Amino acid sequence: MFPATVLVARWTKYDIEATLLTSGLGTIIAILVSKKQIPMYYGSSFSYITIIMSAMTIFTPECFADPNSFYCPSGVKIVQVGILLTAVFEIIIGFIVMKIGKDALDKALPPVVTGGVALIIGAALVGTAIDMASANWAVAGITLLATILFSHYLKGKGLIGMLPVLLGAIVGYVVSAIFGLVDYSIVESAAWLRIPNITLPALSDLRAWGIGLSIALAAIATIPESTAHL
C-alpha cells in the first residue's frame, strides 16, 4: 500500500488524502463485488507515473516544478479524464475475459508474459529511483540493503515475510531521522482532521481527452500486471 499509493500520489502531486480515500473505497467495493474471494488492496499503479508526470509538466508546469507544492488540482482534473478512460477500457476487457474464460486468458498471458511486464515496469523506474537515491546515497544504500535482507531472511515467514519493502522503508526512515534528514514541520502544522481535496475530471477540456487516450493506453501494461498479482 505504501509505495503503490502514497508515493505515487506524492510524485504525481495528487492529493494524498483523496487518493487514500478513493483507493480504500475502491478496495472495499472490489472485495464486496468479488464476494471476498480476491483479498487484494487496490492502490495506484507505477505504470502511470511517467505519463502522468509528463501531463503535469505540460499543463501545470509552475505547480509541478515547485518543490514546495504537494498538490496540483488543475493538472489532476485533466489527468482524471485519462483515469476514467482507463477504467472504461479495463471494464470492457473484463467482460471479454468473463466471456472467453480463464483458460483463454492464461494462454494469452502466461507467467512469462506477466512476469516480463512487471520486470519492464520496474526497469522503467530505475531512472527515477537513482535520481531520488542521489539525494543521499548512504541512506538509500542502507534502505536497499535492509530491504534485500528482509526479502531473503523473512521469506516464507507468513505476513511479515510479505512486507520487505515496508520494513525497508521503516529502516530508511529511522536512519534518516538519526541523520537529521526528516522535516517534521509539515506534520506539526498539519490539521488533525481534513476533508480530502476531491476534484471532478475536466470533461469539457479537449486537451484532457488528448492526453487521456495516452494515459488509457497504460492499461496494456496494468492488465498483465493485475493478472500476475492474481
N, C-alpha and C positions, 0 to 999 in steps of 0.2 A: 504493500500500500504506500509506504513512504516514498520510495523513488518514483513509482509509477504515477503518483497523484500529486503530491506536494511539490516535488522538484520540477515536474513538467509544467505545472501552473506557475511556478516561480520563474522558470526560464522563459516561458512564453508570455509572461505578465498578464495572466488570467487572475481573477480574484480567487485566492486560495480557499476562502471560506465558502464561496459559491461553488467552487469545484468539489470540495468535500461534501457539501450538501447534496448536489446533484449526483455525485458518484455514489453516495450512500443510498439515496432513493433508487437509483438505477439498480444497485445491487439487490436491494430488498425486492423490487419488482421482478427482477430476473429469477431470484430464488423462489418466489411465490409462483411465477409462471411455470417454472420447471418442476414444480411440486417438490422442491427441496432436494432434487436429485443431482444438482450441479452446484456444490458449495464453493463457488468462485467469487472473488472480490473484483468488481468491475471499476477499474480506475482509468487513468489516461494511458494512451499508447505512445511509446517512444517513436513510433513510425511517423508521427505527425509533427515532431519537433521542428525539423528543418523547414518544411513548407510553411508552418505557422509563423516561425520566426522571420522567414522571408516576407510573408504577408504583412507582419507588423512593421518590418523595416520599410516597406513600401508605403503603407497607408498611415502609419503613425510614427514617423522617424524620430521626431523630437522626444516623444514619450518613451519609446522603446530604447533609445540610446541613453536616456537619463538614468544613471546608476542609482539615484535616489527614488526612482519611480518603481512601484511594485505592481501597478495595475493600469492598463491602457484600455478603457472602455470602448472608445471609438473603433479601435482595431479589433477588439473582441467581438463586437457586433457584426463586423464584416466576416470574420473567420467563422462565426456561428452558422452562417449560411452553408459553408462547406461541411460543417459537422452534421447539419441536418441532411444534406445530400448524401453524406456517407451512411447515415442511419437508414435512409430510404434504400440505398443500394444494397446494404447488408441484409435488410429485411427481405428484399427480393431474392437475394442469393439464399437466404434461409428457407424460403418457401420452395425454391428449386431443390435444395438439399433434402427437404422433407419429402418431396415428390420422387426423387430418384433413389433415395435411400442411403444409408450409411456406407454400405459396401462400395457403391459407386464413388462416394466421396473419398474413401480410403484408397481407392485406385488412382484417383486424380491427385490426391495429396498424401502420398506415403510419407513415412518418417524422414526419409532422406530429403524430401522437399520442405516439409515443415521445419525440420531442424536447420536446413540450409537457409531458409528465410530468417529464422531467429538469429542465426550467425551473421547474416548480412546486415540486419538491423543493428546488432551490436557493433560490427565493424564500422558502420557509417557514423557511429557516435564517438569513435576513438578520438577524432579531432577535438570535439567538444570536451571530452574527458581530459585530454592533455592540456588544453587551454585552461581549464579550471584547476588542474593539478599544479600548473606553473605558478599559481598564486603562493603556494608554499609546498615545495617538493617533499619536505620532511614529513609534514602531516599527511600528505597524500600517500607517501610511501608506507607509513605506519598503518594507515587505514586499509590500503590494499593488502598488505601483509596479513593484517588481522583478519580480513575477510577471507583470504585464501586459507588460513589456518582453521578458521571456524568451519569453512566449507569442507575441509578434509577430515578434521578430527571429530566433528559432530555429525557426520554423515550416518544416517540410519538411526539417529538418536531421538526419533519422534518429532514433535513440533519444533523443539529447539534446533534440530538439525536442518529445518527448512528455512531458517532465518539468518543465514550467514551475512547477507547484505545489511540487514537491520543491525545485527550485532557489530559488524564492521563500522557502520555509521556511528554507532554509540561510542565505540572506541575512538574514532576520529574526533567526535565532539568533545570527549573528555580530554584528549590530548590538546585540542585547540584551546579549550578553557584553561588548561595548565600553562600553555604558551601565551595566554592573554590575548587570544585572537577572536574571542567571542564578544560581540557587542550586545549587551543586554538592554541598551537604552530603548530600542524599539519595543521590546517585551514590557518594559517598565511603564512605557507611555500608552500601551495598548489598552483598550477598554475590555472589561471582563465579559461583557455581552455586546454583540454587534450583529445587526441584520446583514446578511451577505449582499453583495452588490449584484443583484440579478439584472441581466440585460436581455433584450429581445433581439433576434437576428435582424440585420438591415436588409430585409427582403426587397425593399424598393430601390436599393443601390445596385446599379448594373455592374459596378466594379466587384461587388461581393459575389455575384454569380460567376464571373470570370475566374476569380481565384478559388471560388467554391468548387468548381469542377476539378481543379488541380488537387485540392485537398481531398475530395471524394475518391480520387484515384488511389490514395494511400490504402484504401480498403483491400486492394490487391495484395498488400503485404499483411494487413491485420487479419484477414480471413485465415490464411495458413498459420499465422501466429496463434490465433484463438484455437484452431484445430489442434495445434501442438500442445497448448495448455490443457485442453480437454483430454 
